[in-house]
Amino acid sequence: MRYTYKTKGVCASEISFDMENDGTVRNVAFRGGCNGNLKAIGSLIEGWNYKDIIARTEGNTCGFKPTSCADQLSKALRVAADKEGIE
């Protein structure tokens, strides 16, 4: 299923991605933010399980901000997994 998450506190305004029933994440796209870096994140995590992505991105910060686009991705994945009832 396709999800879109409105970010908070970062340059990217939203993150969209597909999450399969088994928790596999595909087609991650960020709107706004550091275009090259965010394309790279999407490419690097293509086909990963959401738990593995969260383990690597949760808590990352950007400069003086308490969050980052990667951290916001972890939040988006948690919301999607909860909605789908994926463990």
C-alpha positions in Angstrom: 0.0 0.0 0.0 1.2 3.5 -0.8 1.7 5.9 2.2 2.4 9.6 2.4 3.7 11.2 5.6 3.8 14.9 6.3 7.2 15.6 8.0 7.8 17.9 10.9 10.9 20.0 11.6 12.9 19.1 8.5 13.4 20.6 5.0 11.5 17.8 3.2 7.8 18.4 3.4 6.7 14.8 2.9 7.8 11.3 2.4 5.9 8.7 0.3 6.6 5.0 0.0 5.1 1.6 -0.6 4.9 -0.9 2.2 4.2 -4.6 1.4 2.3 -6.9 3.7 5.5 -8.4 4.9 7.0 -5.0 5.9 9.2 -4.6 2.8 9.6 -1.0 1.8 9.8 0.2 -1.8 9.7 3.4 -3.9 10.7 5.8 -1.2 10.4 9.4 -2.3 11.0 12.7 -0.4 9.4 16.0 -1.4 11.9 18.8 -0.9 15.0 18.6 1.2 18.5 17.7 0.0 17.6 16.1 -3.3 20.7 14.0 -4.0 21.0 12.7 -0.5 17.4 11.8 -0.2 17.4 10.0 -3.5 20.3 8.1 -2.3 18.5 7.1 0.9 15.6 5.8 -1.1 17.9 3.8 -3.4 19.9 2.3 -0.6 16.9 1.1 1.4 14.9 -0.2 -1.6 13.6 -3.7 -0.7 14.5 -3.5 3.0 12.2 -4.5 5.8 10.9 -1.5 7.7 12.4 -2.7 11.0 15.9 -2.7 9.6 15.3 0.9 8.2 14.1 2.1 11.5 17.0 0.6 13.3 19.4 2.5 11.1 17.6 5.9 10.8 15.7 6.5 14.1 17.2 9.2 16.2 19.4 10.7 13.5 19.6 14.5 13.7 20.4 17.2 11.1 22.6 20.0 12.4 21.0 21.7 15.4 17.6 20.2 14.6 16.3 17.4 17.0 15.3 15.3 14.0 16.3 14.7 10.3 14.7 13.4 7.1 16.0 9.9 8.0 14.5 10.1 11.5 11.2 11.3 10.0 11.3 8.3 7.7 11.5 6.0 10.7 8.4 7.8 12.2 6.5 7.4 8.9 7.4 3.7 8.7 6.1 3.1 12.3 2.8 4.8 11.4 2.4 2.8 8.3 3.2 -0.5 10.0 0.8 0.3 12.8 -2.0 1.1 10.3 -1.4 -2.2 8.5 -1.0 -4.2 11.7 2.5 -5.4 10.6 4.8 -6.6 13.3 
